């Protein structure tokens, strides 16, 4: 969902990638459902691992609660968001995580754009 929000809110020259340390191989159907409510087709995305993202340095890397287990991805800006994995949440709580992600991604893009 974070990658989707980055694609929704970013300028055309911003590339966003999302990857997990233990990807399931499928996008969560509830994530597809709640993003469709906002008019975004998350079904076109894939569940990818860190080895799947392009090599290089990133303007920002956001981790979500992995602590010391986070792998190294070259960046000048690292942010850790303590956001729970909503995979087992009911629909209302899943939407709350979606909305929180949307706000955080929007703020981060604003900060990156202002610093550029």
WODA-V750914 format. One record per residue. N is the residue number from 1. SS is DSSP state (H for helix, E for strand, C for the rest). D_CENTER is the distance of its C-alpha to the mean C-alpha in Angstrom with 2 decimals. Layout:
n: [N/N]
ss: [SS/SS]
d_center: [D_CENTER/D_CENTER]
This chain:
n: [1/2/3/4/5/6/7/8/9/10/11/12/13/14/15/16/17/18/19/20/21/22/23/24/25/26/27/28/29/30/31/32/33/34/35/36/37/38/39/40/41/42/43/44/45/46/47/48/49/50/51/52/53/54/55/56/57/58/59/60/61/62/63/64/65/66/67/68/69/70/71/72/73/74/75/76/77/78/79/80/81/82/83/84/85/86/87/88/89/90/91/92/93/94/95/96/97/98/99/100/101/102/103/104/105/106/107/108/109/110/111/112/113/114/115/116]
ss: [C/H/H/H/H/H/H/H/H/C/C/C/C/C/C/C/C/C/C/E/C/C/C/C/C/C/C/C/H/H/H/H/H/H/H/H/C/C/C/C/C/H/H/H/C/C/C/C/E/H/H/H/C/C/C/C/C/E/C/C/E/E/E/C/C/C/H/H/H/C/C/C/C/C/E/C/C/E/E/E/C/C/C/C/C/H/H/H/C/C/H/H/H/H/H/H/H/H/H/H/H/H/H/H/H/H/H/H/H/H/H/H/H/H/H/C]
d_center: [5.27/2.54/4.00/6.91/7.35/7.40/9.83/11.65/12.32/12.80/16.18/17.12/17.37/13.75/11.98/8.24/7.44/5.35/8.01/9.61/12.93/14.51/13.06/15.18/15.69/15.00/12.33/13.23/15.85/15.23/11.62/13.46/16.11/14.40/12.47/15.94/17.43/15.75/17.00/13.95/14.63/11.76/14.71/14.79/11.65/12.31/11.35/11.60/12.66/12.68/15.97/14.58/12.77/15.42/17.46/17.91/16.99/13.85/14.21/11.52/9.68/7.59/8.67/8.85/12.56/13.75/16.53/19.05/17.67/14.79/15.78/16.70/14.70/16.83/15.75/17.73/15.19/13.44/11.87/11.58/10.38/12.60/10.84/12.68/11.68/12.99/14.29/17.82/17.67/19.93/18.79/19.36/17.35/14.45/14.65/14.82/11.48/10.06/12.16/11.31/7.58/9.16/11.68/9.86/7.85/11.34/13.17/11.44/12.13/15.58/16.23/15.43/17.57/20.29/20.54/20.95]
